[in-house]
């Protein structure tokens, strides 16, 4: 029991780090001011944060890789390389003077992130910011093989922040810095279950970190899942989350807020899934009292032939997301019910992965997705084709250069088009649109550059025939991460 006595000191250290950040010489404020501008996603903010796959087997499945509470957004994704803390765990470490697991297995690491984003939008406005920062993560070992403590301190600091920098979502709406204790939770293991309470990352199909800015979405609440990791079999999630933190503020706000509802409501999550080496399927439901219910289902299948390294592999997937207003229907406007269904076919061969996908949206309303990446297969940087009535198709081609001796280097080119969208209120037609994406990732898993990640993104979205100052909207992102394990 003596090992429990030092637990408050760990949390106190995290709190002190937050206080000390107030005296940082950069930025205009230590903690982001309270504000609601971060609750609504920008129209150009759809950018999947999962890694580029090297094969059909590695392609991201929202239901197959959800139901998790990772400390790092990409942890345990199939196409992601092991994180530095995982690598440190595998390497031999000097014998600890304290043999108790709570201290012996403690992990502390820092990840720096430098991010340049420039957006030229349809209105002619330019939003641009160069920021730096990252996070410090603490994870204890298990005390009595039951209790683990975790905490993550995030910060983003402006290096170049002209007028409009806040629209990048990498700073506050006023362009100030953000420092926040985004994760602070306790995890309990018992009877094959895992129960987490507090501020944490939650990765599910519809609610997830959306780690495409300086700071990810984090959530406050309770989560129960089977003890992991488990790569096959039946899994479930039961959760109640009462608040979440948007990416451009330090504040945690109610889940009902982004829908224009003043009532303070959280979200109840219930889901079940089955997965194996080739088959994923499941259902998950998200209910916000008197506001909205979102249900998601997916079937994802790796076809049972051509799985060798020198043979083509094929994967086919179907999903559907259904949204409806519920209860007293406090969302402004009339009650609604809508959906977005999509399907995809992936073919991979010797490092190449070709993806073709289609999607369709109900004509009664657009799909609303303020809590993470939307789980639609036609999602691209800047657009997920979620307008009311919108039909879409997408083609992407990726390549892993490891076969040519460039380990960790991957490239993606994608193009999609959306058409037949309507304004759900007036029923007037909306302009058709097309989107071009280019993406380059360098993420070596060994050698002198291990721990470095360089991600470059370019997107060009055109609204065809729209009467706007600009017909197209362009965006460029350059992100450099570097992780260093201390313990």
C-alpha positions in Angstrom: 0.0 0.0 0.0 3.0 2.4 0.4 3.1 2.9 -3.3 -0.2 4.7 -3.2 1.1 7.4 -0.9 3.2 9.0 -3.7 0.3 9.2 -6.2 -0.9 12.7 -5.2 2.7 13.9 -6.0 2.4 12.8 -9.6 -0.9 14.7 -10.1 0.5 17.7 -8.3 3.5 17.7 -10.6 1.1 17.9 -13.6 -0.8 20.7 -12.0 2.4 22.6 -11.3 3.3 22.3 -15.0 0.1 24.0 -15.9 0.8 26.8 -13.5 4.3 27.3 -14.6 3.1 27.6 -18.2 1.5 30.8 -17.2 4.9 32.4 -17.0 6.0 31.3 -20.4 7.4 34.4 -22.3 5.7 33.5 -25.5 2.0 34.1 -26.2 -0.4 36.6 -24.7 -2.1 34.3 -22.2 -1.2 31.2 -20.3 -4.5 29.4 -20.7 -6.9 29.8 -23.5 -9.8 32.0 -22.8 -13.2 30.5 -22.5 -15.1 30.7 -25.7 -17.6 28.9 -27.9 -16.0 29.5 -31.3 -14.2 26.2 -31.1 -17.4 24.2 -30.9 -18.2 24.2 -34.6 -15.9 22.6 -37.2 -14.6 24.7 -40.0 -16.0 23.9 -43.4 -12.5 23.0 -44.5 -11.7 20.9 -41.4 -12.2 17.4 -42.6 -8.9 15.7 -42.6 -8.5 12.1 -41.6 -5.8 11.6 -39.0 -5.2 7.9 -39.5 -1.9 6.8 -41.2 -1.5 6.0 -44.8 -1.8 2.2 -45.3 0.8 0.0 -47.0 -1.7 -2.7 -47.9 -5.4 -3.4 -47.9 -4.9 -5.2 -44.6 -3.7 -2.0 -42.9 -6.5 0.2 -44.2 -8.3 2.0 -41.3 -11.7 0.6 -40.2 -13.7 2.9 -38.0 -15.4 0.0 -36.2 -12.4 -2.3 -36.3 -10.0 0.2 -34.6 -12.4 2.0 -32.3 -13.6 1.2 -28.8 -10.2 2.4 -27.4 -9.0 4.9 -24.8 -5.4 5.3 -26.0 -3.0 7.9 -24.4 -1.7 8.8 -27.9 -4.1 9.2 -30.9 -2.4 6.8 -33.3 -1.6 4.1 -30.7 -2.4 0.6 -31.9 -3.6 1.6 -35.3 -2.6 -1.1 -37.9 -0.7 1.2 -40.2 1.0 3.2 -37.5 4.5 2.3 -36.4 5.1 1.6 -32.6 5.3 4.8 -30.6 8.6 5.6 -28.9 7.2 4.6 -25.5 6.2 1.2 -26.9 9.7 0.8 -28.4 11.2 1.8 -25.0 9.1 -0.9 -23.4 10.5 -3.5 -25.6 14.1 -2.5 -25.1 16.1 -3.6 -22.1 16.0 -1.0 -19.3 18.3 -0.6 -16.4 17.0 -2.4 -13.3 14.9 0.0 -11.2 15.8 0.6 -7.6 12.1 0.4 -6.9 10.7 -2.9 -7.9 7.0 -2.0 -7.4 5.2 -2.0 -10.8 3.5 1.3 -10.2 6.9 3.1 -10.3 9.0 0.5 -12.2 6.7 0.6 -15.3 6.2 4.4 -15.3 6.5 6.0 -18.7 7.2 9.7 -19.3 7.8 11.1 -22.7 7.7 14.4 -24.7 6.5 15.0 -28.2 7.2 18.3 -29.9 5.0 19.5 -32.8 5.6 22.3 -35.2 2.8 23.2 -37.5 2.3 25.6 -40.4 -1.2 25.9 -41.9 -2.3 28.2 -44.7 -5.9 28.3 -46.0 -7.2 30.5 -48.8 -10.9 30.2 -48.6 -13.9 30.8 -50.9 -14.5 34.3 -49.4 -11.0 35.4 -50.3 -9.8 35.4 -46.7 -6.4 34.0 -45.8 -6.0 32.1 -42.5 -2.4 31.3 -41.6 -0.4 30.4 -38.6 3.0 28.9 -37.7 2.8 27.3 -34.2 5.0 25.1 -32.0 4.4 23.1 -28.9 3.4 19.5 -28.3 2.7 17.5 -25.2 4.3 15.8 -22.2 2.7 12.4 -21.3 2.8 10.5 -18.0 1.6 7.0 -17.5 2.2 5.0 -14.3 2.5 1.3 -14.0 -0.3 -0.6 -12.3 -0.6 -0.5 -8.5 -1.6 -3.9 -7.2 -2.3 -4.9 -10.9 -5.5 -2.7 -10.5 -4.9 1.0 -10.7 -3.0 3.1 -13.3 -2.8 6.9 -13.5 -2.4 8.9 -16.8 -2.0 12.5 -17.7 -1.1 14.6 -20.7 -0.2 18.3 -20.7 -0.7 19.9 -24.2 0.5 23.3 -25.4 0.5 25.3 -28.7 2.5 28.5 -29.0 2.3 31.1 -31.8 5.5 31.7 -33.8 3.8 33.6 -36.6 0.1 34.6 -36.1 -1.2 37.4 -38.3 -4.8 38.5 -38.3 -7.1 35.5 -38.8 -4.6 33.0 -37.3 -7.4 31.8 -34.9 -9.4 30.4 -37.9 -6.7 27.8 -38.3 -7.9 26.2 -35.0 -4.3 25.9 -33.9 -4.7 28.9 -31.5 -7.5 30.5 -29.7 -10.0 32.5 -31.8 -8.0 35.6 -30.9 -4.7 34.0 -32.0 -3.4 33.4 -28.5 -1.6 30.3 -27.1 -3.3 27.4 -25.5 -2.0 25.3 -22.6 -4.3 22.6 -21.1 -4.2 19.5 -19.1 -6.1 17.6 -21.7 -5.8 14.1 -20.1 -5.9 13.3 -16.4 -7.5 10.0 -15.6 -7.4 6.8 -13.6 -7.7 3.4 -15.2 -8.9 0.3 -13.2 -8.5 -3.3 -14.3 -10.9 -5.9 -12.8 -12.5 -9.2 -13.9 -11.2 -8.8 -17.4 -12.6 -5.3 -17.7 -11.0 -1.9 -18.1 -12.7 1.2 -16.6 -11.3 4.7 -17.2 -12.6 7.9 -15.4 -11.6 11.5 -16.0 -10.2 13.4 -19.0 -9.0 11.1 -21.7 -8.8 10.3 -25.4 -11.7 8.2 -26.7 -11.5 6.5 -30.1 -14.7 5.3 -31.6 -16.2 5.7 -35.1 -18.0 9.0 -34.5 -16.3 10.4 -31.4 -12.5 10.4 -31.6 -9.4 12.6 -31.2 -9.4 14.1 -34.7 -5.7 14.8 -34.2 -5.2 17.1 -37.2 -4.3 20.2 -35.3 -1.8 21.1 -32.6 -4.1 19.7 -29.9 -6.6 16.8 -30.3 -10.1 16.6 -29.1 -10.2 15.2 -25.6 -13.1 14.0 -23.5 -14.3 14.0 -19.9 -16.2 11.1 -18.6 -16.4 7.3 -17.9 -15.5 4.5 -20.3 -15.9 0.7 -19.8 -14.3 -1.7 -22.3 -12.9 -5.2 -22.2 -9.3 -5.4 -21.0 -6.9 -5.1 -24.0 -5.2 -5.3 -26.3 -7.3 -7.9 -28.1 -7.0 -8.4 -31.8 -9.9 -10.8 -32.3 -13.3 -11.7 -30.8 -16.3 -9.8 -29.4 -15.8 -6.4 -27.8 -18.0 -3.7 -26.4 -18.0 -0.2 -25.2 -20.2 1.5 -22.5 -19.5 5.1 -21.8 -21.0 8.3 -20.5 -19.0 11.5 -21.5 -20.2 14.8 -20.0 -17.9 17.3 -21.7 -15.3 17.5 -24.4 -12.5 20.0 -25.3 -12.4 21.5 -28.8 -9.0 22.0 -30.3 -8.9 25.8 -30.1 -9.6 26.2 -26.4 -8.5 24.9 -23.1 -12.1 24.7 -21.9 -14.3 21.5 -21.7 -17.8 22.2 -22.8 -21.1 20.2 -23.0 -21.8 17.9 -25.9 -25.0 19.7 -26.6 -23.3 23.1 -27.2 -22.2 22.7 -30.9 -25.9 22.1 -31.8 -27.0 25.4 -30.5 -28.6 23.9 -27.4 -28.2 25.8 -24.1 -29.1 22.8 -22.0 -26.0 21.1 -20.5 -26.0 17.5 -21.8 -23.5 14.7 -22.2 -23.4 11.7 -24.6 -24.3 8.1 -23.8 -22.3 5.6 -25.9 -23.1 1.9 -26.3 -21.6 -0.4 -28.9 -20.6 -3.9 -29.8 -18.3 -5.3 -32.4 -16.7 -8.5 -33.6 -13.3 -8.5 -35.3 -10.9 -11.1 -36.6 -7.8 -11.0 -38.9 -10.1 -10.5 -41.9 -13.6 -9.5 -40.7 -14.9 -6.5 -38.7 -18.5 -5.7 -38.1 -20.4 -3.8 -35.4 -22.9 -1.2 -34.2 -22.5 1.8 -31.9 -25.0 4.4 -30.8 -24.5 7.9 -29.4 -27.4 9.6 -27.6 -27.5 13.2 -26.4 -30.7 13.9 -24.4 -33.2 16.2 -26.1 -30.7 16.9 -28.9 -29.6 14.2 -31.3 -29.0 10.5 -31.7 -26.4 9.1 -34.0 -26.2 5.4 -34.9 -23.3 3.8 -36.9 -22.9 0.3 -38.4 -20.1 -1.2 -40.4 -19.2 -4.4 -42.2 -15.5 -4.7 -43.3 -14.0 -7.7 -45.0 -10.5 -8.6 -46.2 -11.2 -11.1 -49.0 -9.7 -14.6 -48.4 -7.3 -14.7 -51.4 -4.2 -12.9 -52.6 -2.8 -12.0 -49.1 0.8 -12.8 -49.8 3.4 -10.1 -50.1 3.8 -10.7 -53.8 0.1 -11.0 -54.6 -2.8 -8.5 -54.7 -5.0 -8.1 -51.7 -8.6 -6.9 -51.7 -10.9 -5.4 -49.1 -14.5 -4.4 -49.3 -16.5 -2.4 -46.7 -19.9 -0.9 -46.2 -21.1 1.5 -43.5 -24.1 3.6 -42.6 -24.5 6.6 -40.2 -28.0 7.6 -39.2 -28.8 10.9 -37.3 -32.1 12.1 -35.9 -33.3 14.7 -33.5 -34.7 13.3 -30.2 -36.7 14.1 -27.1 -37.7 17.7 -26.8 -35.7 18.4 -30.0 -33.9 21.5 -28.6 -31.8 21.9 -31.8 -32.9 25.1 -33.6 -35.1 24.4 -36.6 -37.5 21.6 -37.4 -37.0 18.0 -36.3 -34.9 16.0 -38.8 -33.7 12.6 -39.7 -30.8 11.9 -42.1 -28.1 9.4 -43.0 -24.8 9.0 -44.8 -24.0 5.5 -46.3 -20.8 4.6 -48.1 -19.0 1.7 -49.6 -15.4 1.1 -50.6 -13.1 -1.4 -52.4 -9.4 -1.5 -51.7 -6.8 -3.3 -53.8 -3.2 -3.4 -52.8 -0.1 -4.8 -54.5 3.6 -4.4 -53.5 3.2 -1.1 -51.6 0.4 0.3 -53.8 -3.1 0.7 -52.4 -5.9 1.8 -54.7 -9.2 2.8 -53.0 -12.5 3.5 -54.7 -15.5 4.7 -52.7 -19.0 6.0 -53.0 -21.4 7.7 -50.6 -24.9 9.2 -50.4 -26.6 11.5 -47.9 -30.3 11.8 -47.0 -32.1 14.8 -48.5 -33.7 16.0 -45.2 -30.5 17.3 -43.6 -26.8 17.4 -43.7 -24.7 15.2 -41.4 -23.3 16.9 -38.3 -20.0 15.8 -37.0 -18.4 18.1 -34.4 -16.8 15.4 -32.2 -14.2 13.8 -34.5 -13.5 12.5 -38.0 -16.7 11.4 -39.6 -16.6 7.6 -40.4 -17.4 7.9 -44.2 -15.2 6.2 -46.8 -15.3 9.3 -49.1 -13.6 11.5 -46.5 -10.8 13.8 -47.8 -8.9 16.8 -46.5 -11.4 19.7 -46.6 -14.5 17.6 -47.4 -16.5 14.5 -46.4 -19.3 15.2 -48.8 -21.9 15.4 -46.0 -24.3 18.0 -47.4 -28.0 17.1 -47.7 -28.7 15.0 -50.7 -25.0 14.8 -51.7 -23.8 11.9 -53.8 -20.0 11.4 -54.0 -17.3 9.2 -55.3 -13.6 9.1 -54.5 -10.4 7.5 -55.9 -7.1 7.5 -53.9 -3.8 5.9 -54.7 -1.1 5.4 -52.0 2.4 4.1 -52.2 4.9 2.9 -49.5 8.4 3.6 -50.6 9.9 1.1 -48.2 10.3 -1.4 -51.0 12.7 1.0 -52.7 14.8 1.5 -49.6 13.1 4.6 -48.2 11.7 3.2 -45.0 8.9 5.2 -43.5 8.1 7.3 -46.7 4.5 7.1 -48.0 2.5 9.2 -50.5 -1.2 9.6 -51.2 -3.0 11.3 -54.1 -6.8 11.5 -54.0 -9.6 13.0 -56.0 -13.3 13.1 -55.2 -16.5 14.7 -56.5 -19.8 15.6 -54.8 -23.0 16.4 -56.7 -26.8 16.7 -56.4 -26.5 18.4 -52.9 -29.4 20.7 -51.8 -30.1 23.3 -49.2 -32.1 21.3 -46.7 -34.3 24.3 -45.7 -35.0 25.9 -49.1 -34.6 22.7 -51.2 -32.5 24.8 -53.6 -29.6 23.0 -55.4 -26.1 23.5 -54.0 -23.0 23.8 -56.3 -21.2 20.5 -57.2 -17.7 20.3 -55.9 -14.5 18.4 -56.5 -11.5 17.9 -54.2 -7.9 17.1 -55.0 -5.6 15.8 -52.2 -1.9 15.3 -52.0 -0.2 13.9 -48.8 3.3 12.9 -48.0 4.4 11.2 -44.8 7.9 10.4 -43.5 7.8 8.3 -40.3 11.0 6.2 -39.9 10.8 3.4 -37.3 14.5 2.9 -36.8 17.9 4.6 -37.3 19.0 8.0 -36.2 15.7 9.7 -37.2 13.5 7.3 -35.2 10.9 9.4 -33.4 10.6 11.9 -36.2 7.4 12.4 -38.2 7.1 14.8 -41.1 3.6 15.2 -42.7 2.8 17.4 -45.7 -0.7 18.0 -47.0 -2.1 20.0 -49.9 -5.8 20.2 -50.8 -7.8 22.1 -53.4 -11.6 22.1 -53.3 -13.6 23.7 -56.1 -17.3 24.7 -55.9 -18.4 24.5 -59.6 -20.5 27.5 -60.7 -20.7 29.1 -57.2 -21.1 32.9 -57.1 -18.3 33.5 -54.6 -15.1 35.6 -54.6 -13.1 32.5 -55.3 -14.2 29.3 -57.0 -11.6 27.2 -55.2 -10.3 26.9 -51.7 -6.7 25.7 -51.2 -5.0 24.5 -48.1 -1.4 23.6 -47.2 -0.2 22.0 -44.0 3.3 21.0 -42.9 3.6 19.2 -39.6 6.8 18.0 -37.9 6.6 15.8 -34.7 9.4 14.4 -32.7 9.0 12.1 -29.7 11.5 11.4 -27.0 10.9 8.8 -24.2 12.4 9.8 -20.8 11.3 6.8 -18.8 
